[in-house]
């Protein structure tokens, strides 16, 4: 709800004094509480005289991709290795009961005049925090800060949404899925594809899910060919409620579990992600990709819409190899393409799709070969040529 503020005492009738925006979100029925304690080592020194006076600010991510402060720690004076006091917070306040929802934590150096210096930040989730004291709960406080870009999914019944269900033509997601899917489906023998969605509330209890089968069948998420995926996608838009935040890590880890079970070179997995460019769990996704780089898998990310895709380019890792917790990915497994670059305005659909095919598949062969070579896996010998019954081969020497 957006309300315009007016000053009734102003000499100028109707003068606007700004706006106030009210945002509401339905609360979950989660009644759990979490007690946590944090410490830090070797924080950045921000004070000219003495050390820093650090404190932490915790943010809950909202369904529209924005963040809201939910807790502040006390200030620990004059140290780069602070140990903050334990605190207890309702899980509902931290993540509204969604254990995979992104929690952002910022660290500041306290200043008396209120102009606190930003030291760095990191992201996590309640599911990770609930693991307790372990290697999974050691975070790098990243000093670089970039403003969070928010793009709403929108209601599929409204034409402003990228998921708009137009009765006369495919929407942006369906166009990208059809175009790219028809390119890569020929590399699958049975044309049966597991199709997952992420970022939606599911019936009947309307819990948020970041990893759900588009066809609604948890036991068998497979769809028959690209047409089967499109049918499941359109049906899911009628049954689920699109909902933020947008987490990539669960689906990357989903495919990684399959790939981890077959590392003998008999299978290679390709995950296709179609996205509008918004990502809420960048740190977790980087970690999932670094772990996936050891497995027989590749990831193709196709960006739809007109948003900036800086985060997707970063995940691509062509310029700077992706890393997580100080560990570099063993190999590059991500290829990103913005779908809008292949919408040929001249109407030459065949030419534009040929360019798309070339770029989508540009890195997959090298990624495939790099995995096989790193594991010492060699191609199987070619089978002998087929000889029809009753025929014999005549060899001629020259």
C-alpha positions in Angstrom: 0.0 0.0 0.0 1.5 3.4 -1.0 0.1 6.5 0.7 1.1 10.1 -0.2 2.0 12.2 2.9 0.6 15.8 3.0 1.3 18.6 5.4 -2.0 20.3 6.3 -0.2 23.2 7.9 1.7 24.0 4.7 1.0 27.3 3.0 0.9 25.5 -0.3 -2.4 23.6 -0.5 -2.0 19.9 -1.5 1.8 20.0 -1.2 3.2 16.5 -1.1 5.7 15.6 1.7 6.7 12.2 0.4 5.2 8.7 0.5 4.9 5.9 2.9 4.9 2.3 1.8 3.2 -0.4 3.8 4.0 -4.0 3.0 2.3 -7.0 4.6 3.1 -10.7 4.6 1.1 -13.6 6.0 2.7 -15.0 9.1 3.4 -18.7 9.4 2.3 -20.7 12.4 5.9 -21.6 13.3 6.3 -21.1 17.1 10.0 -22.2 17.4 12.7 -19.9 18.8 16.4 -20.0 18.1 19.3 -19.2 20.5 22.5 -18.2 18.7 25.9 -16.7 19.5 28.4 -15.4 17.0 32.1 -14.5 17.0 34.4 -13.1 14.4 38.1 -13.1 13.7 40.4 -10.5 11.9 37.6 -8.0 11.0 38.6 -5.0 9.0 40.0 -2.1 11.0 37.9 1.0 10.5 39.0 3.4 13.3 42.1 5.6 12.8 42.8 5.4 16.5 42.2 2.1 18.0 40.4 -0.9 16.5 36.8 -1.3 15.3 33.7 -1.4 17.5 31.7 -4.1 15.6 28.1 -5.0 15.8 25.9 -7.2 13.6 22.6 -6.5 11.9 20.3 -9.4 10.8 17.9 -9.1 7.9 14.9 -11.3 7.0 14.3 -11.5 3.2 10.7 -10.7 2.2 8.7 -12.4 -0.5 9.3 -9.5 -2.9 13.1 -9.8 -2.6 13.6 -6.9 -0.2 15.1 -7.2 3.3 13.8 -6.1 6.7 15.9 -5.7 9.9 14.9 -8.4 12.5 17.8 -8.2 15.0 20.8 -6.1 16.1 23.5 -7.3 18.4 25.2 -5.2 21.0 28.4 -3.3 20.2 31.7 -4.9 21.2 34.2 -2.1 21.8 37.8 -1.8 20.4 38.4 -5.3 18.9 38.8 -7.0 15.6 37.9 -10.4 17.2 34.6 -9.8 18.8 32.5 -12.4 20.7 28.9 -11.2 20.9 26.4 -12.2 23.6 24.0 -15.1 22.9 20.5 -14.0 21.8 17.1 -15.7 21.3 14.8 -14.8 18.4 11.6 -16.3 17.1 12.2 -18.3 13.9 9.1 -16.6 12.5 10.9 -13.2 12.9 14.1 -14.6 11.3 12.6 -16.3 8.3 8.8 -16.6 8.7 9.2 -20.3 9.3 10.8 -20.9 5.9 14.1 -22.7 6.8 15.6 -22.1 3.3 14.8 -18.4 3.1 17.9 -16.2 2.9 19.1 -14.4 6.0 21.4 -11.5 5.4 23.9 -10.4 8.0 25.8 -7.1 7.9 28.7 -6.2 10.2 29.3 -2.5 11.0 31.9 -0.5 13.0 29.9 1.6 15.5 30.5 5.4 15.4 29.2 7.8 18.0 27.6 10.1 15.4 25.6 7.3 13.9 27.5 7.2 10.6 28.5 3.5 11.2 31.1 2.1 8.8 30.2 -0.9 6.8 32.7 -3.8 7.3 31.1 -6.5 5.2 28.2 -8.9 4.9 27.3 -12.6 4.3 24.1 -14.6 3.7 22.9 -17.8 5.2 19.6 -19.6 6.1 18.1 -21.0 9.2 18.6 -24.5 7.9 22.3 -23.8 7.8 22.4 -22.0 11.2 20.5 -24.9 12.8 23.5 -27.2 12.0 25.2 -25.5 14.9 28.9 -25.0 15.4 30.6 -26.6 12.4 32.4 -25.9 9.1 29.1 -25.0 7.5 28.7 -22.1 9.8 31.9 -20.3 9.1 31.4 -17.3 6.9 33.5 -14.9 5.0 32.5 -11.3 5.7 32.6 -9.8 2.2 33.6 -6.1 2.2 32.2 -5.3 -1.3 28.6 -4.1 -1.2 26.2 -3.8 -4.1 22.5 -2.8 -3.8 20.0 -5.6 -4.1 18.1 -5.5 -7.4 14.4 -6.6 -7.0 12.3 -7.8 -9.9 8.8 -9.0 -9.1 7.5 -12.2 -10.7 4.1 -10.8 -10.9 0.7 -12.4 -11.2 0.5 -14.9 -14.2 -2.9 -13.5 -15.0 -1.5 -10.0 -15.6 0.3 -9.0 -18.8 3.1 -7.4 -16.9 4.3 -10.7 -15.6 7.0 -12.7 -17.4 4.8 -15.7 -16.5 1.7 -14.2 -18.1 -0.5 -16.9 -19.6 -1.3 -15.4 -22.9 -3.9 -17.5 -24.8 -2.4 -16.5 -28.1 1.4 -16.8 -27.6 4.0 -18.3 -25.3 5.3 -16.2 -22.5 9.0 -15.4 -22.0 9.7 -18.5 -19.9 7.9 -20.9 -22.2 9.6 -19.4 -25.3 13.1 -19.9 -23.7 12.2 -23.4 -22.4 10.9 -24.5 -25.8 13.9 -22.9 -27.8 16.7 -24.2 -25.5 14.9 -27.5 -24.6 14.5 -28.5 -28.2 18.3 -27.9 -28.6 19.5 -30.0 -25.7 16.7 -32.7 -25.7 18.4 -34.7 -28.5 21.3 -35.5 -26.1 18.9 -37.5 -23.9 18.0 -41.0 -25.0 14.5 -41.4 -23.6 13.4 -37.8 -23.7 12.0 -38.0 -20.1 13.0 -35.0 -18.1 12.5 -34.2 -14.4 11.2 -30.6 -14.2 11.4 -28.6 -11.0 10.1 -25.2 -10.0 11.4 -23.0 -7.2 10.0 -20.0 -5.3 6.3 -20.8 -4.8 3.7 -21.6 -2.2 2.2 -25.1 -2.7 -1.2 -26.4 -1.8 -2.8 -27.6 0.4 -0.9 -26.0 3.3 0.8 -23.2 1.1 4.3 -23.7 2.5 7.1 -22.1 0.5 9.1 -24.5 -1.6 12.3 -23.9 -3.5 12.4 -27.3 -5.1 9.0 -28.8 -6.2 8.0 -31.0 -9.2 6.2 -29.0 -11.9 3.8 -31.9 -12.5 3.0 -32.1 -8.8 4.2 -35.7 -8.5 7.0 -36.0 -5.9 7.5 -39.6 -6.6 7.8 -39.2 -10.4 8.7 -35.6 -11.5 9.5 -36.7 -15.0 7.8 -35.1 -18.0 7.6 -36.6 -21.5 9.7 -34.3 -23.8 9.7 -30.5 -24.0 5.9 -30.5 -24.7 5.4 -32.4 -21.5 7.4 -29.9 -19.5 5.5 -27.0 -21.0 2.2 -28.6 -20.1 3.4 -29.2 -16.5 4.6 -25.6 -16.3 1.3 -24.1 -17.5 -0.6 -26.4 -15.1 1.6 -25.4 -12.2 0.9 -21.7 -12.8 -2.7 -22.5 -12.1 -2.1 -24.4 -8.9 0.8 -22.7 -7.1 1.3 -19.1 -5.8 4.6 -17.6 -7.0 6.5 -16.4 -4.0 9.9 -15.1 -3.1 12.7 -15.2 -2.3 14.4 -16.8 -5.3 16.9 -19.6 -4.2 19.0 -21.5 -6.8 21.0 -23.7 -4.4 18.2 -26.3 -3.6 17.8 -27.3 -7.3 21.5 -27.2 -7.9 22.0 -29.5 -4.9 19.1 -31.7 -6.2 20.9 -32.4 -9.4 24.2 -32.8 -7.6 22.8 -35.6 -5.5 21.9 -37.5 -8.7 25.3 -36.8 -10.2 27.1 -37.9 -7.1 25.5 -41.4 -7.3 26.9 -42.0 -10.9 30.5 -41.0 -11.2 31.7 -43.8 -13.4 31.3 -41.8 -16.7 28.1 -43.7 -17.8 26.0 -40.6 -17.2 26.4 -36.8 -17.4 23.8 -34.4 -16.1 22.9 -31.0 -17.5 20.7 -28.7 -15.4 18.8 -26.0 -17.3 17.7 -23.0 -15.2 15.4 -20.3 -16.6 15.4 -17.1 -14.6 14.6 -13.4 -14.6 18.0 -12.7 -13.0 16.9 -12.3 -9.4 18.8 -14.5 -6.9 18.5 -14.4 -3.1 21.0 -17.0 -2.1 24.1 -16.1 -4.0 26.6 -17.4 -1.4 24.8 -20.8 -1.1 24.5 -21.1 -4.9 28.2 -20.5 -5.3 29.0 -23.2 -2.7 26.6 -25.6 -4.5 28.3 -24.9 -7.8 31.8 -25.3 -6.3 30.7 -28.7 -4.9 29.0 -29.6 -8.2 32.2 -28.9 -10.2 33.6 -32.2 -8.8 30.7 -34.1 -10.2 29.5 -35.1 -13.8 27.2 -32.2 -14.3 26.9 -28.8 -16.1 24.5 -25.9 -15.6 22.9 -23.8 -18.3 21.3 -20.6 -17.1 19.0 -18.7 -19.5 18.0 -15.2 -18.5 14.6 -13.9 -19.6 13.2 -10.4 -19.5 15.0 -7.1 -19.5 16.7 -7.1 -16.1 20.4 -6.8 -15.6 22.1 -10.2 -15.2 25.2 -9.2 -13.3 24.8 -12.1 -10.8 24.3 -14.6 -13.6 27.4 -13.4 -15.4 29.3 -13.8 -12.1 28.0 -17.4 -11.7 29.1 -18.1 -15.3 32.7 -17.7 -14.1 34.3 -17.1 -17.5 36.2 -14.0 -16.4 36.8 -15.0 -12.7 36.6 -18.6 -11.6 33.8 -19.0 -9.1 34.8 -19.7 -5.5 33.2 -20.3 -2.1 34.6 -20.1 1.4 38.1 -19.5 -0.1 37.8 -22.7 -2.3 38.0 -22.4 -6.1 35.7 -24.5 -8.3 37.6 -27.4 -9.7 36.3 -26.6 -13.2 33.9 -24.2 -15.0 30.5 -25.9 -15.2 28.1 -22.9 -15.8 27.1 -21.3 -19.1 24.9 -18.2 -19.1 23.0 -16.8 -22.1 20.5 -13.9 -22.1 17.5 -15.0 -24.2 16.7 -11.5 -25.4 20.0 -11.4 -27.4 18.5 -14.1 -29.7 15.1 -12.5 -30.4 15.7 -11.7 -34.1 13.8 -8.6 -34.9 14.0 -9.3 -38.6 11.8 -12.4 -38.2 14.5 -14.8 -39.1 13.6 -17.3 -36.4 15.7 -20.1 -37.8 18.9 -18.0 -37.8 18.4 -16.7 -34.3 17.7 -20.2 -32.9 20.8 -21.4 -34.6 22.9 -18.8 -32.9 21.2 -19.7 -29.6 22.0 -23.4 -30.1 25.6 -22.5 -30.8 26.0 -20.4 -27.7 24.0 -22.6 -25.3 26.2 -25.6 -26.2 29.4 -23.7 -26.6 31.0 -24.9 -23.3 29.2 -28.2 -22.6 31.6 -30.4 -24.7 34.7 -29.0 -23.0 33.0 -29.3 -19.6 32.1 -32.9 -20.3 35.6 -33.8 -21.5 37.3 -32.0 -18.6 35.4 -34.1 -16.1 36.2 -37.4 -17.9 39.9 -36.6 -18.2 40.1 -35.5 -14.6 38.7 -38.8 -13.5 40.8 -40.8 -16.0 37.6 -42.1 -17.7 38.2 -43.1 -21.4 35.6 -43.7 -24.1 34.3 -47.2 -24.4 35.6 -49.1 -27.5 33.4 -48.6 -30.6 31.1 -51.6 -31.2 31.9 -53.7 -34.2 30.1 -52.7 -37.4 26.8 -54.4 -37.8 26.8 -57.4 -40.2 23.4 -58.7 -41.5 22.9 -62.4 -41.1 24.3 -64.5 -43.9 26.8 -61.8 -44.9 30.6 -61.8 -44.5 33.2 -59.1 -44.7 35.7 -59.1 -47.6 38.9 -57.4 -46.7 41.0 -55.9 -49.5 44.6 -55.0 -48.8 46.2 -52.2 -50.7 
